[in-house]
Amino acid sequence: MHRLTFDLIQHTPIIHFQSVYRGATLRASEVKPKLDKYLLKYHAQHIAECDKSIHGESDAQEKRISLNYKLSFEAEDVITWPADRKNAPMYFGNIGDGKPKNLVFASGGVTMTILVGRQNRECQEKPKLADWLNSDSGHEAICNFFMLHNFGSRESKGYGSFTVKEDGLLKRGDNCYRYLSFEIKIRPYRDEGSKESEEKKREKRLCNAQREIFSTINYFYRTLRSGLNECRGGGQSVLYMKPMIFYYAANKRRKTWWDKRSIKYAFALSWLQMHDEDHQYHETNKDCRIDYRDIFGLSTNESWGAHYDNIAIKKTCFSSNKEVNRMKSPLQFKPILLSEYEGKQIYRVYIGIFEEEVGLSELVANETIVKVKAIRNDQEITPQHTEDPSNSISQGTSDNDNSLPLTFPKIESIVDVINFRNYQTKLQNELICIDEEGKRIRDLLLGIYKQLAKCEQKWKDTIEKEKSTSLSR
């Protein structure tokens, strides 16, 4: 066995089912399959040269091959704290009676060891895979892999962010994510006068910083998909704004119905009574019920509050006559710690778009529908006005199954949906905020969109250049 080691920096806490064990961070059972898949996809030629059982690049990509090496991880200075709603925005795994999970952070870093075995017992030569992994090309592959992946639960939202310790980390991040990023400045945690130990203070500072990172990512992500309606005591809204995808839908096609509006009209009876004037409009536009929001991730279960009769929404997606039960968000957030000085921290959050990897490319390319059902008190609600949006779309539906069919939008890429500069203007002109907290969130989001608007054109130009290069091959 030949040994290689890489020093990893942990930027955000990881959540996984083994968090109760002391020192639990990265697991070989999660990392190795991802690393194998990455190496076989992007470095198939090198892998084929190292392993004679793999015949060429196509063979390496088609076969689910477990490469001949082992991984182990050793974490230093591990800190854990509860993954509750306050500490872990966008994570719902601790809701209910299941085993509670913790956030786990190795503040002293993690050492990854790769043990590469020989192809067979008779072979005495050093494995070619070990030589390649130890080369500049192999080192680049490992560094890019960790830059492009997060680990554990809610990885797409930025949890479980690790990178290889190296100089030029930001250059690698810019190249991997095509310059699309924004920075977060963490306010210092005030613990003056506290009688707690320095270790306890350090843990609280870490917990506070991570909470602020994920709260910021949460607010930003909601501006893309669901919109903002922040309510505080007494149900008073302190901040309200429709999402970017809503404005895309409104501009894309005249008289297109926002999918949330269609669901309200079909199932939320109290809402329907208050908006009866919409009846004639909806009846003349049955072919325009499009499920825009779910291109950012298929939300199969939603709870709608008292304003909508306390209904539970269940969705099932059908594409090419196959049922699709899950599609995680094609967006991935990669937070990286840039600097830390006197309690002040600056993080850069990269945004990656992985449409093909999560299955979005296939859904938008095919005739895809989403069947929506509403349940109240364990009983399905019969929807109003649910004729199929199009005669050509009937897969997965039946006449009396109490579902509302929505079509999946036809888009070339989610890149076409995103327009940071235009939405920045919408935020400035249309965002409603009531009190100081609402203004603070507004200013936070405006700062993020200002940064993204600056790098948006470079990001899109890089994507177009990559497309042109790919087509010319």
Secondary structure, 3 states (H helix, E strand, C coil): CEEEEEEEEECCCECCCCCCCCCCCCCHHHHHHHHHHHHHHHCHHHHHHHCCCCCHHHHHHHCCCCCCEEEEEEECCEEEEECCCCCCCCCCCCCCCCCCCEEEEECCCEEEEEEECCCCCCCCCCCHHHHHHCCHHHHHHHHHHHHHCECCCCHHHCCCEEEECCCCHHHHHHHHCCCCEEEEEECCCCCCCCCCCHHHHHHHHHHHHHHHHHHHHHHHHHHHCCCEEEECHHHCEEEEECCHHHHHHHHHCCCCEEHHHHHHHHHCHHHHHHCHHHHHHHHCCHHHEECCHHHHCCCCEEECCHHHCCCEEEEEEEECCEEECCCCCCEEEEEEEEEEECCEEEEEEEEEECHHHHCHHHHHHCCEEEEEEEEECCEECCCCCCCCCCCCCCCCCCCCCCCEEEECCCCCCHHHCCCHHHHHHHHHHHCEECCHHHHHHHHHHHHHHHHHHHHHHHHHHHHHHHHHHHHHC
